[in-house]
Amino acid sequence: MIENQKIRPAQVIGPLGEPLTLDSLPPPTTTRWVVRRKAEVVAAVNGGLLTVDEACERYGLTLEEFASWQRSIDRSGMPGLRVTRIQHYRDLYERQQRF
């Protein structure tokens, strides 16, 4: 009997159009999360390279933290991941929801 196994891609397209592999992802010891690194991890999960649980475990993230990165990218793209602009994009999104 063949088991249903999820086949993972060897690579996915990163946020800047470059191929991402498990080896090219940010190292598990990353402590400084710049926009590009956050976007790479989200792209890896969205492309099936990692599961959400694997990403959270590998990088020591909470599910809420990772989900906020995904929401930010969905709403505002990579600029939404900038820590200095979070409140601006949150306010902008909430205003758009009202109208």
mmCIF file as gemmi writes it, N, C-alpha and C atoms, coordinates in Angstrom:
data_model
loop_
_atom_site.group_PDB
_atom_site.id
_atom_site.type_symbol
_atom_site.label_atom_id
_atom_site.label_alt_id
_atom_site.label_comp_id
_atom_site.label_asym_id
_atom_site.label_entity_id
_atom_site.label_seq_id
_atom_site.pdbx_PDB_ins_code
_atom_site.Cartn_x
_atom_site.Cartn_y
_atom_site.Cartn_z
_atom_site.occupancy
_atom_site.B_iso_or_equiv
_atom_site.pdbx_formal_charge
_atom_site.auth_seq_id
_atom_site.auth_asym_id
_atom_site.pdbx_PDB_model_num
ATOM 1 N N . MET Axp A 1 ? 0.839 -1.183 0 1 0 ? 1 A 1
ATOM 2 C CA . MET Axp A 1 ? 0 0 0 1 0 ? 1 A 1
ATOM 3 C C . MET Axp A 1 ? 0.883 1.245 0 1 0 ? 1 A 1
ATOM 4 N N . ILE Axp A 2 ? 0.523 2.18 -0.828 1 0 ? 2 A 1
ATOM 5 C CA . ILE Axp A 2 ? 1.288 3.424 -0.907 1 0 ? 2 A 1
ATOM 6 C C . ILE Axp A 2 ? 0.722 4.411 0.1 1 0 ? 2 A 1
ATOM 7 N N . GLU Axp A 3 ? 1.597 4.929 0.933 1 0 ? 3 A 1
ATOM 8 C CA . GLU Axp A 3 ? 1.169 5.93 1.907 1 0 ? 3 A 1
ATOM 9 C C . GLU Axp A 3 ? 1.13 7.296 1.244 1 0 ? 3 A 1
ATOM 10 N N . ASN Axp A 4 ? 0.208 8.111 1.717 1 0 ? 4 A 1
ATOM 11 C CA . ASN Axp A 4 ? 0.172 9.489 1.236 1 0 ? 4 A 1
ATOM 12 C C . ASN Axp A 4 ? 1.325 10.247 1.856 1 0 ? 4 A 1
ATOM 13 N N . GLN Axp A 5 ? 2.291 10.547 1.048 1 0 ? 5 A 1
ATOM 14 C CA . GLN Axp A 5 ? 3.433 11.309 1.528 1 0 ? 5 A 1
ATOM 15 C C . GLN Axp A 5 ? 3.424 12.653 0.837 1 0 ? 5 A 1
ATOM 16 N N . LYS Axp A 6 ? 3.643 13.665 1.615 1 0 ? 6 A 1
ATOM 17 C CA . LYS Axp A 6 ? 3.73 14.985 1.014 1 0 ? 6 A 1
ATOM 18 C C . LYS Axp A 6 ? 5.103 15.12 0.382 1 0 ? 6 A 1
ATOM 19 N N . ILE Axp A 7 ? 5.087 15.431 -0.881 1 0 ? 7 A 1
ATOM 20 C CA . ILE Axp A 7 ? 6.338 15.635 -1.59 1 0 ? 7 A 1
ATOM 21 C C . ILE Axp A 7 ? 6.682 17.109 -1.506 1 0 ? 7 A 1
ATOM 22 N N . ARG Axp A 8 ? 7.837 17.373 -0.959 1 0 ? 8 A 1
ATOM 23 C CA . ARG Axp A 8 ? 8.287 18.756 -0.807 1 0 ? 8 A 1
ATOM 24 C C . ARG Axp A 8 ? 9.112 19.162 -2.01 1 0 ? 8 A 1
ATOM 25 N N . PRO Axp A 9 ? 8.935 20.384 -2.433 1 0 ? 9 A 1
ATOM 26 C CA . PRO Axp A 9 ? 9.777 20.852 -3.537 1 0 ? 9 A 1
ATOM 27 C C . PRO Axp A 9 ? 11.222 21.013 -3.072 1 0 ? 9 A 1
ATOM 28 N N . ALA Axp A 10 ? 12.137 20.879 -3.997 1 0 ? 10 A 1
ATOM 29 C CA . ALA Axp A 10 ? 13.554 21.076 -3.67 1 0 ? 10 A 1
ATOM 30 C C . ALA Axp A 10 ? 13.849 22.558 -3.49 1 0 ? 10 A 1
ATOM 31 N N . GLN Axp A 11 ? 13.067 23.394 -4.179 1 0 ? 11 A 1
ATOM 32 C CA . GLN Axp A 11 ? 13.242 24.834 -4.056 1 0 ? 11 A 1
ATOM 33 C C . GLN Axp A 11 ? 11.931 25.533 -4.353 1 0 ? 11 A 1
ATOM 34 N N . VAL Axp A 12 ? 11.814 26.745 -3.861 1 0 ? 12 A 1
ATOM 35 C CA . VAL Axp A 12 ? 10.665 27.598 -4.133 1 0 ? 12 A 1
ATOM 36 C C . VAL Axp A 12 ? 11.191 28.97 -4.552 1 0 ? 12 A 1
ATOM 37 N N . ILE Axp A 13 ? 10.308 29.772 -5.081 1 0 ? 13 A 1
ATOM 38 C CA . ILE Axp A 13 ? 10.708 31.12 -5.486 1 0 ? 13 A 1
ATOM 39 C C . ILE Axp A 13 ? 10.624 32.037 -4.273 1 0 ? 13 A 1
ATOM 40 N N . GLY Axp A 14 ? 11.704 32.739 -4.008 1 0 ? 14 A 1
ATOM 41 C CA . GLY Axp A 14 ? 11.774 33.637 -2.861 1 0 ? 14 A 1
ATOM 42 C C . GLY Axp A 14 ? 11.093 34.963 -3.136 1 0 ? 14 A 1
ATOM 43 N N . PRO Axp A 15 ? 11.067 35.824 -2.146 1 0 ? 15 A 1
ATOM 44 C CA . PRO Axp A 15 ? 10.364 37.104 -2.271 1 0 ? 15 A 1
ATOM 45 C C . PRO Axp A 15 ? 10.974 38.051 -3.296 1 0 ? 15 A 1
ATOM 46 N N . LEU Axp A 16 ? 12.23 37.854 -3.628 1 0 ? 16 A 1
ATOM 47 C CA . LEU Axp A 16 ? 12.89 38.71 -4.616 1 0 ? 16 A 1
ATOM 48 C C . LEU Axp A 16 ? 13.068 38.003 -5.953 1 0 ? 16 A 1
ATOM 49 N N . GLY Axp A 17 ? 12.395 36.851 -6.114 1 0 ? 17 A 1
ATOM 50 C CA . GLY Axp A 17 ? 12.448 36.106 -7.368 1 0 ? 17 A 1
ATOM 51 C C . GLY Axp A 17 ? 13.573 35.095 -7.464 1 0 ? 17 A 1
ATOM 52 N N . GLU Axp A 18 ? 14.362 34.973 -6.425 1 0 ? 18 A 1
ATOM 53 C CA . GLU Axp A 18 ? 15.485 34.038 -6.425 1 0 ? 18 A 1
ATOM 54 C C . GLU Axp A 18 ? 15.011 32.677 -5.898 1 0 ? 18 A 1
ATOM 55 N N . PRO Axp A 19 ? 15.679 31.585 -6.328 1 0 ? 19 A 1
ATOM 56 C CA . PRO Axp A 19 ? 15.3 30.275 -5.794 1 0 ? 19 A 1
ATOM 57 C C . PRO Axp A 19 ? 15.733 30.134 -4.332 1 0 ? 19 A 1
ATOM 58 N N . LEU Axp A 20 ? 14.848 29.573 -3.523 1 0 ? 20 A 1
ATOM 59 C CA . LEU Axp A 20 ? 15.154 29.306 -2.113 1 0 ? 20 A 1
ATOM 60 C C . LEU Axp A 20 ? 15.189 27.803 -1.887 1 0 ? 20 A 1
ATOM 61 N N . THR Axp A 21 ? 16.213 27.344 -1.193 1 0 ? 21 A 1
ATOM 62 C CA . THR Axp A 21 ? 16.289 25.951 -0.775 1 0 ? 21 A 1
ATOM 63 C C . THR Axp A 21 ? 16.424 25.943 0.746 1 0 ? 21 A 1
ATOM 64 N N . LEU Axp A 22 ? 16.35 24.772 1.342 1 0 ? 22 A 1
ATOM 65 C CA . LEU Axp A 22 ? 16.534 24.695 2.79 1 0 ? 22 A 1
ATOM 66 C C . LEU Axp A 22 ? 17.894 25.251 3.199 1 0 ? 22 A 1
ATOM 67 N N . ASP Axp A 23 ? 18.902 25.03 2.352 1 0 ? 23 A 1
ATOM 68 C CA . ASP Axp A 23 ? 20.257 25.512 2.666 1 0 ? 23 A 1
ATOM 69 C C . ASP Axp A 23 ? 20.394 27.027 2.527 1 0 ? 23 A 1
ATOM 70 N N . SER Axp A 24 ? 19.565 27.627 1.67 1 0 ? 24 A 1
ATOM 71 C CA . SER Axp A 24 ? 19.699 29.076 1.465 1 0 ? 24 A 1
ATOM 72 C C . SER Axp A 24 ? 18.786 29.894 2.378 1 0 ? 24 A 1
ATOM 73 N N . LEU Axp A 25 ? 17.966 29.233 3.169 1 0 ? 25 A 1
ATOM 74 C CA . LEU Axp A 25 ? 17.13 29.946 4.135 1 0 ? 25 A 1
ATOM 75 C C . LEU Axp A 25 ? 18.012 30.55 5.229 1 0 ? 25 A 1
ATOM 76 N N . PRO Axp A 26 ? 17.479 31.532 5.944 1 0 ? 26 A 1
ATOM 77 C CA . PRO Axp A 26 ? 18.274 32.084 7.058 1 0 ? 26 A 1
ATOM 78 C C . PRO Axp A 26 ? 18.662 30.969 8.03 1 0 ? 26 A 1
ATOM 79 N N . PRO Axp A 27 ? 19.842 31.076 8.645 1 0 ? 27 A 1
ATOM 80 C CA . PRO Axp A 27 ? 20.27 30.036 9.578 1 0 ? 27 A 1
ATOM 81 C C . PRO Axp A 27 ? 19.344 29.973 10.806 1 0 ? 27 A 1
ATOM 82 N N . PRO Axp A 28 ? 19.207 28.8 11.392 1 0 ? 28 A 1
ATOM 83 C CA . PRO Axp A 28 ? 18.343 28.647 12.578 1 0 ? 28 A 1
ATOM 84 C C . PRO Axp A 28 ? 18.758 29.531 13.751 1 0 ? 28 A 1
ATOM 85 N N . THR Axp A 29 ? 19.988 30.006 13.75 1 0 ? 29 A 1
ATOM 86 C CA . THR Axp A 29 ? 20.474 30.837 14.856 1 0 ? 29 A 1
ATOM 87 C C . THR Axp A 29 ? 20.179 32.322 14.639 1 0 ? 29 A 1
ATOM 88 N N . THR Axp A 30 ? 19.412 32.653 13.611 1 0 ? 30 A 1
ATOM 89 C CA . THR Axp A 30 ? 19.127 34.052 13.284 1 0 ? 30 A 1
ATOM 90 C C . THR Axp A 30 ? 18.44 34.744 14.456 1 0 ? 30 A 1
ATOM 91 N N . THR Axp A 31 ? 18.961 35.893 14.821 1 0 ? 31 A 1
ATOM 92 C CA . THR Axp A 31 ? 18.331 36.693 15.875 1 0 ? 31 A 1
ATOM 93 C C . THR Axp A 31 ? 17.927 38.066 15.362 1 0 ? 31 A 1
ATOM 94 N N . ARG Axp A 32 ? 18.538 38.506 14.283 1 0 ? 32 A 1
ATOM 95 C CA . ARG Axp A 32 ? 18.211 39.815 13.701 1 0 ? 32 A 1
ATOM 96 C C . ARG Axp A 32 ? 17.345 39.585 12.473 1 0 ? 32 A 1
ATOM 97 N N . TRP Axp A 33 ? 16.051 39.885 12.622 1 0 ? 33 A 1
ATOM 98 C CA . TRP Axp A 33 ? 15.087 39.597 11.57 1 0 ? 33 A 1
ATOM 99 C C . TRP Axp A 33 ? 14.825 40.819 10.707 1 0 ? 33 A 1
ATOM 100 N N . VAL Axp A 34 ? 15.55 40.918 9.608 1 0 ? 34 A 1
ATOM 101 C CA . VAL Axp A 34 ? 15.312 41.99 8.649 1 0 ? 34 A 1
ATOM 102 C C . VAL Axp A 34 ? 14.171 41.547 7.726 1 0 ? 34 A 1
ATOM 103 N N . VAL Axp A 35 ? 13.645 42.494 6.985 1 0 ? 35 A 1
ATOM 104 C CA . VAL Axp A 35 ? 12.486 42.242 6.122 1 0 ? 35 A 1
ATOM 105 C C . VAL Axp A 35 ? 12.728 41.064 5.184 1 0 ? 35 A 1
ATOM 106 N N . ARG Axp A 36 ? 13.874 41.037 4.534 1 0 ? 36 A 1
ATOM 107 C CA . ARG Axp A 36 ? 14.16 39.97 3.56 1 0 ? 36 A 1
ATOM 108 C C . ARG Axp A 36 ? 14.115 38.593 4.198 1 0 ? 36 A 1
ATOM 109 N N . ARG Axp A 37 ? 14.695 38.446 5.383 1 0 ? 37 A 1
ATOM 110 C CA . ARG Axp A 37 ? 14.716 37.141 6.047 1 0 ? 37 A 1
ATOM 111 C C . ARG Axp A 37 ? 13.313 36.692 6.438 1 0 ? 37 A 1
ATOM 112 N N . LYS Axp A 38 ? 12.529 37.616 6.965 1 0 ? 38 A 1
ATOM 113 C CA . LYS Axp A 38 ? 11.142 37.28 7.306 1 0 ? 38 A 1
ATOM 114 C C . LYS Axp A 38 ? 10.394 36.825 6.067 1 0 ? 38 A 1
ATOM 115 N N . ALA Axp A 39 ? 10.55 37.567 4.977 1 0 ? 39 A 1
ATOM 116 C CA . ALA Axp A 39 ? 9.855 37.247 3.733 1 0 ? 39 A 1
ATOM 117 C C . ALA Axp A 39 ? 10.313 35.896 3.172 1 0 ? 39 A 1
ATOM 118 N N . GLU Axp A 40 ? 11.586 35.566 3.331 1 0 ? 40 A 1
ATOM 119 C CA . GLU Axp A 40 ? 12.078 34.272 2.865 1 0 ? 40 A 1
ATOM 120 C C . GLU Axp A 40 ? 11.437 33.124 3.631 1 0 ? 40 A 1
ATOM 121 N N . VAL Axp A 41 ? 11.307 33.273 4.935 1 0 ? 41 A 1
ATOM 122 C CA . VAL Axp A 41 ? 10.689 32.216 5.733 1 0 ? 41 A 1
ATOM 123 C C . VAL Axp A 41 ? 9.215 32.065 5.359 1 0 ? 41 A 1
ATOM 124 N N . VAL Axp A 42 ? 8.517 33.16 5.175 1 0 ? 42 A 1
ATOM 125 C CA . VAL Axp A 42 ? 7.102 33.095 4.774 1 0 ? 42 A 1
ATOM 126 C C . VAL Axp A 42 ? 6.983 32.452 3.397 1 0 ? 42 A 1
ATOM 127 N N . ALA Axp A 43 ? 7.849 32.813 2.463 1 0 ? 43 A 1
ATOM 128 C CA . ALA Axp A 43 ? 7.823 32.222 1.116 1 0 ? 43 A 1
ATOM 129 C C . ALA Axp A 43 ? 8.1 30.718 1.179 1 0 ? 43 A 1
ATOM 130 N N . ALA Axp A 44 ? 9.021 30.31 2.042 1 0 ? 44 A 1
ATOM 131 C CA . ALA Axp A 44 ? 9.337 28.887 2.186 1 0 ? 44 A 1
ATOM 132 C C . ALA Axp A 44 ? 8.126 28.116 2.692 1 0 ? 44 A 1
ATOM 133 N N . VAL Axp A 45 ? 7.403 28.675 3.646 1 0 ? 45 A 1
ATOM 134 C CA . VAL Axp A 45 ? 6.206 28.007 4.173 1 0 ? 45 A 1
ATOM 135 C C . VAL Axp A 45 ? 5.107 28.001 3.115 1 0 ? 45 A 1
ATOM 136 N N . ASN Axp A 46 ? 4.881 29.145 2.478 1 0 ? 46 A 1
ATOM 137 C CA . ASN Axp A 46 ? 3.829 29.219 1.456 1 0 ? 46 A 1
ATOM 138 C C . ASN Axp A 46 ? 4.104 28.294 0.277 1 0 ? 46 A 1
ATOM 139 N N . GLY Axp A 47 ? 5.38 28.092 -0.043 1 0 ? 47 A 1
ATOM 140 C CA . GLY Axp A 47 ? 5.751 27.217 -1.154 1 0 ? 47 A 1
ATOM 141 C C . GLY Axp A 47 ? 5.849 25.748 -0.788 1 0 ? 47 A 1
ATOM 142 N N . GLY Axp A 48 ? 5.745 25.425 0.497 1 0 ? 48 A 1
ATOM 143 C CA . GLY Axp A 48 ? 5.781 24.034 0.923 1 0 ? 48 A 1
ATOM 144 C C . GLY Axp A 48 ? 7.165 23.516 1.271 1 0 ? 48 A 1
ATOM 145 N N . LEU Axp A 49 ? 8.155 24.381 1.291 1 0 ? 49 A 1
ATOM 146 C CA . LEU Axp A 49 ? 9.514 23.967 1.641 1 0 ? 49 A 1
ATOM 147 C C . LEU Axp A 49 ? 9.601 23.607 3.12 1 0 ? 49 A 1
ATOM 148 N N . LEU Axp A 50 ? 8.865 24.338 3.957 1 0 ? 50 A 1
ATOM 149 C CA . LEU Axp A 50 ? 8.754 24.089 5.399 1 0 ? 50 A 1
ATOM 150 C C . LEU Axp A 50 ? 7.279 24.136 5.782 1 0 ? 50 A 1
ATOM 151 N N . THR Axp A 51 ? 6.941 23.455 6.849 1 0 ? 51 A 1
ATOM 152 C CA . THR Axp A 51 ? 5.604 23.624 7.417 1 0 ? 51 A 1
ATOM 153 C C . THR Axp A 51 ? 5.673 24.775 8.416 1 0 ? 51 A 1
ATOM 154 N N . VAL Axp A 52 ? 4.518 25.267 8.806 1 0 ? 52 A 1
ATOM 155 C CA . VAL Axp A 52 ? 4.487 26.34 9.804 1 0 ? 52 A 1
ATOM 156 C C . VAL Axp A 52 ? 5.153 25.872 11.088 1 0 ? 52 A 1
ATOM 157 N N . ASP Axp A 53 ? 4.832 24.666 11.511 1 0 ? 53 A 1
ATOM 158 C CA . ASP Axp A 53 ? 5.418 24.131 12.751 1 0 ? 53 A 1
ATOM 159 C C . ASP Axp A 53 ? 6.932 24.009 12.648 1 0 ? 53 A 1
ATOM 160 N N . GLU Axp A 54 ? 7.424 23.545 11.5 1 0 ? 54 A 1
ATOM 161 C CA . GLU Axp A 54 ? 8.871 23.418 11.322 1 0 ? 54 A 1
ATOM 162 C C . GLU Axp A 54 ? 9.551 24.787 11.349 1 0 ? 54 A 1
ATOM 163 N N . ALA Axp A 55 ? 8.93 25.763 10.702 1 0 ? 55 A 1
ATOM 164 C CA . ALA Axp A 55 ? 9.507 27.115 10.694 1 0 ? 55 A 1
ATOM 165 C C . ALA Axp A 55 ? 9.552 27.687 12.102 1 0 ? 55 A 1
ATOM 166 N N . CYS Axp A 56 ? 8.474 27.534 12.845 1 0 ? 56 A 1
ATOM 167 C CA . CYS Axp A 56 ? 8.431 28.055 14.216 1 0 ? 56 A 1
ATOM 168 C C . CYS Axp A 56 ? 9.468 27.371 15.101 1 0 ? 56 A 1
ATOM 169 N N . GLU Axp A 57 ? 9.593 26.064 14.944 1 0 ? 57 A 1
ATOM 170 C CA . GLU Axp A 57 ? 10.57 25.326 15.75 1 0 ? 57 A 1
ATOM 171 C C . GLU Axp A 57 ? 11.998 25.681 15.337 1 0 ? 57 A 1
ATOM 172 N N . ARG Axp A 58 ? 12.243 25.733 14.047 1 0 ? 58 A 1
ATOM 173 C CA . ARG Axp A 58 ? 13.591 26.017 13.539 1 0 ? 58 A 1
ATOM 174 C C . ARG Axp A 58 ? 14.087 27.397 13.962 1 0 ? 58 A 1
ATOM 175 N N . TYR Axp A 59 ? 13.183 28.385 13.955 1 0 ? 59 A 1
ATOM 176 C CA . TYR Axp A 59 ? 13.591 29.755 14.235 1 0 ? 59 A 1
ATOM 177 C C . TYR Axp A 59 ? 13.16 30.268 15.607 1 0 ? 59 A 1
ATOM 178 N N . GLY Axp A 60 ? 12.56 29.429 16.425 1 0 ? 60 A 1
ATOM 179 C CA . GLY Axp A 60 ? 12.151 29.857 17.763 1 0 ? 60 A 1
ATOM 180 C C . GLY Axp A 60 ? 11.068 30.915 17.728 1 0 ? 60 A 1
ATOM 181 N N . LEU Axp A 61 ? 10.154 30.801 16.766 1 0 ? 61 A 1
ATOM 182 C CA . LEU Axp A 61 ? 9.061 31.764 16.631 1 0 ? 61 A 1
ATOM 183 C C . LEU Axp A 61 ? 7.805 31.22 17.28 1 0 ? 61 A 1
ATOM 184 N N . THR Axp A 62 ? 6.942 32.126 17.693 1 0 ? 62 A 1
ATOM 185 C CA . THR Axp A 62 ? 5.62 31.69 18.127 1 0 ? 62 A 1
ATOM 186 C C . THR Axp A 62 ? 4.733 31.644 16.894 1 0 ? 62 A 1
ATOM 187 N N . LEU Axp A 63 ? 3.664 30.901 16.978 1 0 ? 63 A 1
ATOM 188 C CA . LEU Axp A 63 ? 2.722 30.823 15.874 1 0 ? 63 A 1
ATOM 189 C C . LEU Axp A 63 ? 2.143 32.207 15.565 1 0 ? 63 A 1
ATOM 190 N N . GLU Axp A 64 ? 1.896 32.98 16.611 1 0 ? 64 A 1
ATOM 191 C CA . GLU Axp A 64 ? 1.347 34.33 16.438 1 0 ? 64 A 1
ATOM 192 C C . GLU Axp A 64 ? 2.328 35.237 15.694 1 0 ? 64 A 1
ATOM 193 N N . GLU Axp A 65 ? 3.611 35.111 16.029 1 0 ? 65 A 1
ATOM 194 C CA . GLU Axp A 65 ? 4.623 35.938 15.373 1 0 ? 65 A 1
ATOM 195 C C . GLU Axp A 65 ? 4.699 35.611 13.883 1 0 ? 65 A 1
ATOM 196 N N . PHE Axp A 66 ? 4.735 34.317 13.576 1 0 ? 66 A 1
ATOM 197 C CA . PHE Axp A 66 ? 4.794 33.924 12.173 1 0 ? 66 A 1
ATOM 198 C C . PHE Axp A 66 ? 3.521 34.358 11.44 1 0 ? 66 A 1
ATOM 199 N N . ALA Axp A 67 ? 2.377 34.175 12.069 1 0 ? 67 A 1
ATOM 200 C CA . ALA Axp A 67 ? 1.11 34.572 11.444 1 0 ? 67 A 1
ATOM 201 C C . ALA Axp A 67 ? 1.077 36.073 11.179 1 0 ? 67 A 1
ATOM 202 N N . SER Axp A 68 ? 1.684 36.864 12.065 1 0 ? 68 A 1
ATOM 203 C CA . SER Axp A 68 ? 1.711 38.311 11.844 1 0 ? 68 A 1
ATOM 204 C C . SER Axp A 68 ? 2.579 38.647 10.634 1 0 ? 68 A 1
ATOM 205 N N . TRP Axp A 69 ? 3.662 37.892 10.411 1 0 ? 69 A 1
ATOM 206 C CA . TRP Axp A 69 ? 4.48 38.107 9.22 1 0 ? 69 A 1
ATOM 207 C C . TRP Axp A 69 ? 3.671 37.806 7.967 1 0 ? 69 A 1
ATOM 208 N N . GLN Axp A 70 ? 2.939 36.695 7.992 1 0 ? 70 A 1
ATOM 209 C CA . GLN Axp A 70 ? 2.127 36.331 6.832 1 0 ? 70 A 1
ATOM 210 C C . GLN Axp A 70 ? 1.062 37.389 6.56 1 0 ? 70 A 1
ATOM 211 N N . ARG Axp A 71 ? 0.38 37.835 7.607 1 0 ? 71 A 1
ATOM 212 C CA . ARG Axp A 71 ? -0.648 38.868 7.438 1 0 ? 71 A 1
ATOM 213 C C . ARG Axp A 71 ? -0.054 40.144 6.873 1 0 ? 71 A 1
ATOM 214 N N . SER Axp A 72 ? 1.102 40.529 7.376 1 0 ? 72 A 1
ATOM 215 C CA . SER Axp A 72 ? 1.75 41.753 6.9 1 0 ? 72 A 1
ATOM 216 C C . SER Axp A 72 ? 2.085 41.669 5.417 1 0 ? 72 A 1
ATOM 217 N N . ILE Axp A 73 ? 2.583 40.533 4.98 1 0 ? 73 A 1
ATOM 218 C CA . ILE Axp A 73 ? 2.909 40.354 3.567 1 0 ? 73 A 1
ATOM 219 C C . ILE Axp A 73 ? 1.637 40.347 2.731 1 0 ? 73 A 1
ATOM 220 N N . ASP Axp A 74 ? 0.602 39.668 3.209 1 0 ? 74 A 1
ATOM 221 C CA . ASP Axp A 74 ? -0.659 39.62 2.467 1 0 ? 74 A 1
ATOM 222 C C . ASP Axp A 74 ? -1.274 41.003 2.318 1 0 ? 74 A 1
ATOM 223 N N . ARG Axp A 75 ? -1.185 41.796 3.347 1 0 ? 75 A 1
ATOM 224 C CA . ARG Axp A 75 ? -1.814 43.12 3.343 1 0 ? 75 A 1
ATOM 225 C C . ARG Axp A 75 ? -0.989 44.18 2.64 1 0 ? 75 A 1
ATOM 226 N N . SER Axp A 76 ? 0.316 44.206 2.906 1 0 ? 76 A 1
ATOM 227 C CA . SER Axp A 76 ? 1.149 45.332 2.458 1 0 ? 76 A 1
ATOM 228 C C . SER Axp A 76 ? 2.405 44.921 1.706 1 0 ? 76 A 1
ATOM 229 N N . GLY Axp A 77 ? 2.596 43.652 1.461 1 0 ? 77 A 1
ATOM 230 C CA . GLY Axp A 77 ? 3.817 43.204 0.803 1 0 ? 77 A 1
ATOM 231 C C . GLY Axp A 77 ? 5.006 43.284 1.751 1 0 ? 77 A 1
ATOM 232 N N . MET Axp A 78 ? 6.187 43.207 1.205 1 0 ? 78 A 1
ATOM 233 C CA . MET Axp A 78 ? 7.395 43.228 2.037 1 0 ? 78 A 1
ATOM 234 C C . MET Axp A 78 ? 7.533 44.488 2.882 1 0 ? 78 A 1
ATOM 235 N N . PRO Axp A 79 ? 7.121 45.684 2.392 1 0 ? 79 A 1
ATOM 236 C CA . PRO Axp A 79 ? 7.244 46.869 3.259 1 0 ? 79 A 1
ATOM 237 C C . PRO Axp A 79 ? 6.451 46.74 4.561 1 0 ? 79 A 1
ATOM 238 N N . GLY Axp A 80 ? 5.404 45.926 4.565 1 0 ? 80 A 1
ATOM 239 C CA . GLY Axp A 80 ? 4.613 45.735 5.774 1 0 ? 80 A 1
ATOM 240 C C . GLY Axp A 80 ? 5.366 45.021 6.883 1 0 ? 80 A 1
ATOM 241 N N . LEU Axp A 81 ? 6.473 44.387 6.543 1 0 ? 81 A 1
ATOM 242 C CA . LEU Axp A 81 ? 7.266 43.669 7.544 1 0 ? 81 A 1
ATOM 243 C C . LEU Axp A 81 ? 8.229 44.577 8.3 1 0 ? 81 A 1
ATOM 244 N N . ARG Axp A 82 ? 8.364 45.809 7.849 1 0 ? 82 A 1
ATOM 245 C CA . ARG Axp A 82 ? 9.281 46.725 8.538 1 0 ? 82 A 1
ATOM 246 C C . ARG Axp A 82 ? 8.726 47.056 9.914 1 0 ? 82 A 1
ATOM 247 N N . VAL Axp A 83 ? 9.5 46.824 10.927 1 0 ? 83 A 1
ATOM 248 C CA . VAL Axp A 83 ? 9.067 47.049 12.299 1 0 ? 83 A 1
ATOM 249 C C . VAL Axp A 83 ? 8.68 48.503 12.522 1 0 ? 83 A 1
ATOM 250 N N . THR Axp A 84 ? 9.382 49.408 11.884 1 0 ? 84 A 1
ATOM 251 C CA . THR Axp A 84 ? 9.105 50.829 12.092 1 0 ? 84 A 1
ATOM 252 C C . THR Axp A 84 ? 7.815 51.27 11.418 1 0 ? 84 A 1
ATOM 253 N N . ARG Axp A 85 ? 7.242 50.449 10.561 1 0 ? 85 A 1
ATOM 254 C CA . ARG Axp A 85 ? 6.045 50.836 9.828 1 0 ? 85 A 1
ATOM 255 C C . ARG Axp A 85 ? 4.821 50.001 10.192 1 0 ? 85 A 1
ATOM 256 N N . ILE Axp A 86 ? 4.921 49.096 11.142 1 0 ? 86 A 1
ATOM 257 C CA . ILE Axp A 86 ? 3.814 48.21 11.478 1 0 ? 86 A 1
ATOM 258 C C . ILE Axp A 86 ? 2.552 48.988 11.806 1 0 ? 86 A 1
ATOM 259 N N . GLN Axp A 87 ? 2.649 49.981 12.678 1 0 ? 87 A 1
ATOM 260 C CA . GLN Axp A 87 ? 1.462 50.737 13.079 1 0 ? 87 A 1
ATOM 261 C C . GLN Axp A 87 ? 0.862 51.473 11.893 1 0 ? 87 A 1
ATOM 262 N N . HIS Axp A 88 ? 1.692 52.036 11.024 1 0 ? 88 A 1
ATOM 263 C CA . HIS Axp A 88 ? 1.193 52.747 9.846 1 0 ? 88 A 1
ATOM 264 C C . HIS Axp A 88 ? 0.367 51.814 8.966 1 0 ? 88 A 1
ATOM 265 N N . TYR Axp A 89 ? 0.907 50.64 8.644 1 0 ? 89 A 1
ATOM 266 C CA . TYR Axp A 89 ? 0.199 49.712 7.768 1 0 ? 89 A 1
ATOM 267 C C . TYR Axp A 89 ? -1.033 49.133 8.452 1 0 ? 89 A 1
ATOM 268 N N . ARG Axp A 90 ? -0.977 48.927 9.761 1 0 ? 90 A 1
ATOM 269 C CA . ARG Axp A 90 ? -2.143 48.434 10.498 1 0 ? 90 A 1
ATOM 270 C C . ARG Axp A 90 ? -3.271 49.455 10.425 1 0 ? 90 A 1
ATOM 271 N N . ASP Axp A 91 ? -2.957 50.726 10.657 1 0 ? 91 A 1
ATOM 272 C CA . ASP Axp A 91 ? -3.97 51.786 10.575 1 0 ? 91 A 1
ATOM 273 C C . ASP Axp A 91 ? -4.545 51.892 9.165 1 0 ? 91 A 1
ATOM 274 N N . LEU Axp A 92 ? -3.682 51.826 8.166 1 0 ? 92 A 1
ATOM 275 C CA . LEU Axp A 92 ? -4.115 51.903 6.78 1 0 ? 92 A 1
ATOM 276 C C . LEU Axp A 92 ? -5.073 50.764 6.445 1 0 ? 92 A 1
ATOM 277 N N . TYR Axp A 93 ? -4.728 49.562 6.87 1 0 ? 93 A 1
ATOM 278 C CA . TYR Axp A 93 ? -5.578 48.391 6.61 1 0 ? 93 A 1
ATOM 279 C C . TYR Axp A 93 ? -6.93 48.531 7.303 1 0 ? 93 A 1
ATOM 280 N N . GLU Axp A 94 ? -6.929 48.992 8.551 1 0 ? 94 A 1
ATOM 281 C CA . GLU Axp A 94 ? -8.182 49.144 9.285 1 0 ? 94 A 1
ATOM 282 C C . GLU Axp A 94 ? -9.071 50.213 8.645 1 0 ? 94 A 1
ATOM 283 N N . ARG Axp A 95 ? -8.479 51.289 8.136 1 0 ? 95 A 1
ATOM 284 C CA . ARG Axp A 95 ? -9.267 52.32 7.446 1 0 ? 95 A 1
ATOM 285 C C . ARG Axp A 95 ? -9.882 51.748 6.161 1 0 ? 95 A 1
ATOM 286 N N . GLN Axp A 96 ? -9.136 50.92 5.441 1 0 ? 96 A 1
ATOM 287 C CA . GLN Axp A 96 ? -9.656 50.339 4.22 1 0 ? 96 A 1
ATOM 288 C C . GLN Axp A 96 ? -10.819 49.394 4.521 1 0 ? 96 A 1
ATOM 289 N N . GLN Axp A 97 ? -10.77 48.715 5.65 1 0 ? 97 A 1
ATOM 290 C CA . GLN Axp A 97 ? -11.836 47.784 6.022 1 0 ? 97 A 1
ATOM 291 C C . GLN Axp A 97 ? -13.133 48.504 6.347 1 0 ? 97 A 1
ATOM 292 N N . ARG Axp A 98 ? -13.025 49.739 6.821 1 0 ? 98 A 1
ATOM 293 C CA . ARG Axp A 98 ? -14.224 50.499 7.187 1 0 ? 98 A 1
ATOM 294 C C . ARG Axp A 98 ? -15.008 50.979 5.968 1 0 ? 98 A 1
ATOM 295 N N . PHE Axp A 99 ? -14.328 51.178 4.848 1 0 ? 99 A 1
ATOM 296 C CA . PHE Axp A 99 ? -14.989 51.748 3.673 1 0 ? 99 A 1
ATOM 297 C C . PHE Axp A 99 ? -15.259 50.733 2.61 1 0 ? 99 A 1
